[in-house]
Each structure stands twice: as structure tokens, then as C-alpha cells.
Amino acid sequence: MEARLARFSGKRIGVLMGGDSSEREISLRSGENVFRALSHLGLQAIKVDIGSDPIAALRESPIDIAYIALHGSIGENGVIQALLELLHIPYTGSRVLGSALGMDKNATKRILRGCGLDVPLSLDGEGDIDRMLEKVKQNLSYPVVFKANCEGSSVGVELCENEETLRRVLEKNISQYPDYFIEQYIRGREMTIGVLGQYPDFTFLPILELRPKNAFYDFEAKYTKGMTEFVLPAPMDNAVREHIERQLVYAMRVMKVKGPLRFDFMFTGDNRAFFLEVNTSPGMTETSDIPAMAEAAGISREELVLRILESAE
């Protein structure tokens, strides 16, 4: 451990957090936990709330390494990553292209499908509600899910049991989320798998089954203590789990993403995993999935943060 920490001696590690996305408060919680872990390790960490002007924030708080604890918007879609590369500041997480692809759920699904993974059927959204409802009627069956394409933390996600509900959801949401799609709801067990490292040395964390008290794993279920039961490791045949991991190694190589990552999927009764999305900047809050999966693998919060920091480039 001492030799690993010595690599960061004299380095100012900036925990990038906050921002101005819909996930700002979650990012602040993630950043605070990361900052605390780095401080416990004896490293020189500072909090950098990028607000709405990351250039000004980085000018005011010069750093040597960036630990990205941002969620959503420019913190997760490749913009911050591109800025840090221009400034020659090493940073954690996926690079520009992988971040941009991961933030775009539709792009992710198309790539995963092309890699041979199962994904739910979906329809690209459009502004004409009646035409959208007709497309759904012709191609999908209820229930369906309305999803904002480039939001995280289940922001802009609503389950619709019938056409009447979907109409209300569309009327309420498409002005705020014009980039959306409608996805076939898959009945099954909600699961997620965490990944550390990068190709070819990925480390898979135990698969987590999520049993939310709400209808599905929405924003409230994710970030309210006691709203979701974690089952770790998820009950699953080892051969099935290994097959999922092999599929994901190929997909991650194609998408050019690196850890920390989290892939969300629905697991059906016939042992099929339908992948929903990838999260290239997963939460580090007290109720987040990645820390829970790491703990189940015997990895402490400090060790998890250090491993992620060591991957900065």
C-alpha cells in the first residue's frame, strides 16, 4: 500500500463534483465520499465544484490529477474529459469517446445489439404524440418505458402500463426531454454488474440484484435509504454469469470504455440478460451500487477509490 500511495506524493488530486446537471446533488454526495476516502489514505485531495463553468473552476483550483465524481450532462458525456485532455490533466474513468457513447442510451443499445447482446426493443421518440402512440401500438406491447436519452440516475424515466398513461407521460415530458425513446418493458429481475480496470484486465464485481419497493429502480429507490433491498451476490448460475462477463468484455472493447462502469440489465426466467444501459460514472454515495458490490468482493471503500485513482491517465 505504501508504494502505491507514494506514486501520488505531492500531487493535488481534484475531486470534480457538483456541476449543474439534474444529478448535481447526487454528484456532491459521491464527491464527498470520494474526498473522505482519499483523505483517509493520506493523499492531498481537494474538492472542486465545477458549477456551470468548469474552466473557471479549474483555473481557481489547479490540480495534477482529476478524480471524476460528476454525474450527467458535461461531466459524463465527454465534455469534461475533453477539457482535461486539452489541459493535460490525467483523469479517472472512460475517455472522451467512451463517455459520449455511454451517455447516449440509444447509441449504447445499438452497439450492444451489434455485439450480440440482448437489448429491449425500442422506438425513437418524436414530437407528434398521436403518431408516437400509433408507432407504439404497432410495434410494442404494454407496459412500456419512457426514457430520456441522455439523463442518468433514472431521471426522465417513467413506466407506462397503458396508452392512456403513456399519453400523459408524453404530454408532460417531451418538451423537457425532446430526445427520448420508448422501450419495451422486460419482466424480470433487475440486476447490475460493476466493472473496474480496462481492456484486457477488467475486474468484474459480484452481480447485484435490486429489489426496489417502488415499481422499478427509479430515482427515489436509488437514493433513499431503505427503499431498495440489495441481494449480493445475485442468485445466478455460474455458467450464465461467466457468459455475461464474456459478452461484456467484447462490448466494452468496442465501446472503448473503462472502469469504473456499471451495466444495468433485466434478467428473465429463461436466463437471458436484456441490457438497458451502461453508466460510465457510477455513483459513490452511501446507497450506490458500486461500493456495495466492491464490499461484497472484499474491497473496502478506500481500496476501491485508490484502484480507480490508479487508473487515471
C-alpha positions as CSV (number, residue, x, y, z in Angstrom):
1,M,0.0,0.0,0.0
2,E,2.8,2.4,0.9
3,A,4.4,2.1,-2.5
4,R,1.1,2.6,-4.3
5,L,0.4,5.8,-2.3
6,A,3.9,7.1,-2.9
7,R,3.1,7.4,-6.6
8,F,0.7,10.3,-5.6
9,S,3.0,12.1,-3.2
10,G,3.0,15.8,-3.7
11,K,0.1,15.5,-6.2
12,R,-3.0,17.7,-5.9
13,I,-6.0,15.3,-6.5
14,G,-9.0,17.3,-7.5
15,V,-12.4,15.6,-6.8
16,L,-14.6,17.0,-9.6
17,M,-18.1,17.2,-8.3
18,G,-21.4,19.1,-8.4
19,G,-21.8,20.7,-11.8
20,D,-25.2,22.0,-13.0
21,S,-26.9,18.8,-14.2
22,S,-30.1,17.3,-12.8
23,E,-27.8,15.0,-10.8
24,R,-25.9,17.8,-9.1
25,E,-26.9,16.8,-5.5
26,I,-26.0,13.1,-6.1
27,S,-22.6,14.2,-7.5
28,L,-22.0,16.2,-4.4
29,R,-22.7,13.2,-2.2
30,S,-20.4,11.0,-4.4
31,G,-17.7,13.6,-4.3
32,E,-17.8,14.0,-0.6
33,N,-17.4,10.2,-0.1
34,V,-14.5,10.1,-2.6
35,F,-12.8,13.1,-0.9
36,R,-13.2,11.4,2.5
37,A,-11.6,8.2,1.3
38,L,-8.7,10.0,-0.3
39,S,-8.1,12.0,2.8
40,H,-8.2,8.8,4.9
41,L,-5.5,7.4,2.6
42,G,-3.3,10.5,3.5
43,L,-3.5,11.9,0.0
44,Q,-3.7,15.6,-0.9
45,A,-7.3,15.9,-2.1
46,I,-9.3,19.0,-2.8
47,K,-13.0,19.4,-3.7
48,V,-13.7,21.1,-7.0
49,D,-17.3,22.0,-7.6
50,I,-17.3,22.8,-11.4
51,G,-20.7,24.5,-11.2
52,S,-21.6,25.8,-14.7
53,D,-18.1,27.0,-15.6
54,P,-15.5,24.1,-15.3
55,I,-12.8,26.3,-16.9
56,A,-13.1,28.9,-14.2
57,A,-13.3,26.2,-11.5
58,L,-10.1,24.5,-12.7
59,R,-8.3,27.9,-13.0
60,E,-9.2,28.8,-9.4
61,S,-8.2,25.3,-8.1
62,P,-5.2,24.0,-10.0
63,I,-4.8,20.2,-9.8
64,D,-2.5,17.5,-11.0
65,I,-5.0,14.6,-11.3
66,A,-8.8,14.7,-11.6
67,Y,-11.0,12.2,-9.9
68,I,-14.3,12.5,-11.7
69,A,-17.3,12.2,-9.4
70,L,-19.6,14.0,-11.7
71,H,-22.9,12.6,-12.9
72,G,-24.9,13.6,-16.0
73,S,-24.5,16.4,-18.5
74,I,-21.0,17.7,-19.3
75,G,-19.4,15.6,-16.5
76,E,-20.4,12.3,-18.1
77,N,-20.8,13.0,-21.8
78,G,-17.2,13.5,-22.8
79,V,-17.0,17.3,-22.4
80,I,-15.1,17.4,-19.1
81,Q,-13.0,14.6,-20.3
82,A,-12.0,16.6,-23.5
83,L,-11.3,19.7,-21.4
84,L,-9.0,17.7,-19.1
85,E,-7.1,16.2,-22.1
86,L,-6.6,19.7,-23.5
87,L,-5.2,20.7,-20.2
88,H,-3.0,17.6,-20.0
89,I,-4.6,16.6,-16.7
90,P,-4.8,12.8,-16.1
91,Y,-8.4,11.8,-15.1
92,T,-10.3,8.7,-13.9
93,G,-12.9,6.8,-15.9
94,S,-13.6,6.4,-19.6
95,R,-12.1,8.7,-22.2
96,V,-13.9,11.1,-24.4
97,L,-15.5,8.7,-27.0
98,G,-16.5,6.1,-24.4
99,S,-18.0,8.7,-22.2
100,A,-20.0,10.2,-25.0
101,L,-21.3,6.9,-26.2
102,G,-22.2,5.7,-22.7
103,M,-24.2,8.8,-22.0
104,D,-26.3,8.2,-25.1
105,K,-28.6,5.3,-24.2
106,N,-29.8,4.8,-27.8
107,A,-26.2,4.7,-29.1
108,T,-25.3,2.2,-26.4
109,K,-28.1,-0.1,-27.2
110,R,-27.3,-0.1,-30.9
111,I,-23.7,-1.0,-30.1
112,L,-24.6,-3.7,-27.6
113,R,-27.1,-5.2,-30.1
114,G,-24.3,-5.2,-32.7
115,C,-22.1,-7.0,-30.3
116,G,-24.6,-9.8,-29.9
117,L,-26.1,-8.8,-26.6
118,D,-29.9,-8.8,-26.0
119,V,-31.5,-5.4,-25.6
120,P,-35.2,-4.5,-25.3
121,L,-37.0,-3.3,-28.4
122,S,-37.4,0.5,-28.5
123,L,-38.7,3.3,-30.7
124,D,-37.1,6.6,-31.3
125,G,-39.2,9.5,-29.9
126,E,-40.9,12.2,-32.0
127,G,-42.8,15.4,-31.2
128,D,-46.2,14.3,-32.6
129,I,-47.8,12.5,-29.7
130,D,-50.6,10.8,-31.7
131,R,-48.1,9.5,-34.2
132,M,-45.8,8.2,-31.4
133,L,-48.7,6.4,-29.8
134,E,-49.6,4.8,-33.1
135,K,-46.0,3.6,-33.5
136,V,-46.0,2.1,-30.1
137,K,-49.3,0.4,-30.8
138,Q,-47.9,-1.2,-34.0
139,N,-44.5,-2.3,-32.7
140,L,-44.5,-2.7,-28.9
141,S,-46.9,-4.1,-26.2
142,Y,-47.7,-2.6,-22.8
143,P,-46.2,-1.9,-20.4
144,V,-43.5,0.3,-22.0
145,V,-41.0,2.7,-20.5
146,F,-40.5,6.3,-21.4
147,K,-36.8,7.2,-21.2
148,A,-34.9,10.5,-21.7
149,N,-32.0,9.5,-23.9
150,C,-29.2,11.4,-22.2
151,E,-30.1,11.6,-18.5
152,G,-28.9,9.4,-15.6
153,S,-30.0,8.3,-12.2
154,S,-33.3,7.3,-13.7
155,V,-34.2,11.0,-14.3
156,G,-36.8,11.2,-17.1
157,V,-37.8,7.5,-16.8
158,E,-41.4,6.5,-16.4
159,L,-43.2,3.2,-16.5
160,C,-46.4,3.2,-18.6
161,E,-48.9,0.4,-18.2
162,N,-51.3,1.5,-21.0
163,E,-51.8,4.0,-23.8
164,E,-53.6,6.5,-21.6
165,T,-50.7,6.6,-19.2
166,L,-48.2,6.9,-22.0
167,R,-50.1,9.9,-23.5
168,R,-50.0,11.7,-20.1
169,V,-46.3,11.0,-19.8
170,L,-45.6,12.2,-23.3
171,E,-47.6,15.4,-22.8
172,K,-45.7,16.1,-19.5
173,N,-42.2,15.2,-20.6
174,I,-41.4,15.7,-24.3
175,S,-40.9,19.5,-24.0
176,Q,-38.3,18.9,-21.3
177,Y,-36.8,15.7,-22.9
178,P,-37.3,16.1,-26.7
179,D,-34.5,13.5,-27.1
180,Y,-36.3,10.4,-25.8
181,F,-37.3,6.9,-26.8
182,I,-40.0,4.3,-25.8
183,E,-38.7,1.0,-24.7
184,Q,-40.4,-2.4,-24.3
185,Y,-40.6,-3.2,-20.6
186,I,-38.9,-6.5,-19.8
187,R,-40.4,-8.5,-17.0
188,G,-37.7,-10.0,-14.9
189,R,-35.2,-9.3,-12.0
190,E,-33.4,-6.0,-12.1
191,M,-29.7,-6.5,-11.9
192,T,-26.5,-4.6,-12.3
193,I,-22.8,-5.6,-12.7
194,G,-19.9,-3.4,-11.8
195,V,-16.5,-3.4,-13.6
196,L,-13.1,-2.0,-12.7
197,G,-10.0,-1.8,-14.8
198,Q,-9.7,-1.6,-18.6
199,Y,-9.1,-4.0,-21.5
200,P,-7.7,-6.6,-21.3
201,D,-7.6,-6.5,-17.5
202,F,-11.2,-6.0,-16.5
203,T,-12.3,-6.9,-13.0
204,F,-15.9,-7.9,-12.6
205,L,-17.6,-7.2,-9.3
206,P,-20.4,-9.5,-8.0
207,I,-23.7,-9.1,-9.8
208,L,-26.2,-7.2,-7.7
209,E,-29.9,-7.9,-7.7
210,L,-32.1,-4.9,-6.9
211,R,-35.4,-5.3,-5.2
212,P,-37.0,-1.9,-5.0
213,K,-40.1,-1.1,-3.1
214,N,-41.3,1.1,-6.0
215,A,-42.5,-0.3,-9.3
216,F,-38.9,-0.2,-10.6
217,Y,-35.5,1.1,-9.7
218,D,-36.3,4.8,-10.0
219,F,-34.5,7.9,-8.6
220,E,-36.2,7.6,-5.2
221,A,-35.4,3.9,-4.9
222,K,-31.7,4.6,-5.9
223,Y,-31.0,7.4,-3.4
224,T,-33.4,6.9,-0.5
225,K,-32.1,4.6,2.2
226,G,-34.3,1.6,2.8
227,M,-36.2,1.9,-0.5
228,T,-34.3,-0.9,-2.2
229,E,-33.1,-4.3,-1.0
230,F,-29.7,-5.4,-2.3
231,V,-29.1,-9.1,-2.9
232,L,-25.4,-9.8,-3.2
233,P,-24.3,-11.8,-5.0
234,A,-27.4,-12.2,-7.2
235,P,-28.7,-15.8,-7.4
236,M,-27.4,-16.9,-10.8
237,D,-25.8,-20.0,-12.3
238,N,-22.0,-19.5,-12.6
239,A,-22.1,-20.5,-16.3
240,V,-24.6,-17.8,-17.0
241,R,-22.6,-15.2,-15.1
242,E,-19.4,-16.1,-17.0
243,H,-21.3,-15.9,-20.3
244,I,-22.5,-12.4,-19.4
245,E,-18.9,-11.3,-18.5
246,R,-17.5,-12.7,-21.8
247,Q,-20.1,-10.7,-23.7
248,L,-19.4,-7.6,-21.9
249,V,-15.6,-7.8,-22.4
250,Y,-16.2,-7.6,-26.1
251,A,-18.8,-4.9,-25.8
252,M,-16.5,-2.7,-23.6
253,R,-13.7,-3.1,-26.0
254,V,-15.9,-1.9,-28.9
255,M,-17.3,1.0,-26.9
256,K,-13.9,2.0,-25.7
257,V,-15.0,2.3,-22.1
258,K,-13.0,1.6,-18.9
259,G,-13.8,1.2,-15.2
260,P,-15.4,2.2,-13.1
261,L,-18.5,1.1,-15.0
262,R,-21.9,-0.3,-14.3
263,F,-24.1,-2.2,-16.7
264,D,-27.8,-2.5,-15.8
265,F,-29.9,-5.3,-17.1
266,M,-33.1,-7.3,-16.7
267,F,-32.7,-11.0,-16.1
268,T,-35.6,-13.1,-17.3
269,G,-36.8,-16.6,-16.2
270,D,-35.1,-18.2,-19.2
271,N,-31.7,-16.9,-18.2
272,R,-31.5,-14.1,-20.7
273,A,-29.9,-10.7,-19.8
274,F,-31.5,-7.8,-21.5
275,F,-29.1,-4.8,-21.2
276,L,-30.6,-1.4,-20.6
277,E,-27.6,0.9,-20.3
278,V,-24.0,1.5,-19.2
279,N,-23.0,4.0,-16.6
280,T,-19.5,5.4,-17.1
281,S,-19.5,7.5,-14.0
282,P,-21.3,5.4,-11.4
283,G,-22.4,6.8,-8.0
284,M,-20.2,6.6,-4.9
285,T,-22.9,7.6,-2.4
286,E,-23.8,5.7,0.7
287,T,-26.6,3.9,-1.2
288,S,-24.8,3.4,-4.5
289,D,-24.3,0.1,-6.2
290,I,-20.6,0.0,-7.0
291,P,-19.4,0.5,-3.3
292,A,-21.8,-2.3,-2.2
293,M,-20.6,-4.7,-4.9
294,A,-17.0,-3.9,-4.1
295,E,-17.6,-4.5,-0.4
296,A,-19.2,-7.9,-1.3
297,A,-15.9,-8.7,-3.1
298,G,-13.9,-7.8,0.0
299,I,-12.8,-4.4,-1.4
300,S,-13.0,-1.5,1.1
301,R,-14.2,2.0,0.2
302,E,-10.6,3.3,0.4
303,E,-9.3,0.5,-1.7
304,L,-12.0,1.0,-4.3
305,V,-11.2,4.7,-4.6
306,L,-7.5,4.0,-4.8
307,R,-7.9,1.5,-7.5
308,I,-10.0,3.9,-9.5
309,L,-7.4,6.7,-8.9
310,E,-4.6,4.4,-10.1
311,S,-6.4,4.0,-13.4
312,A,-6.2,7.8,-14.1
313,E,-4.5,8.6,-17.4
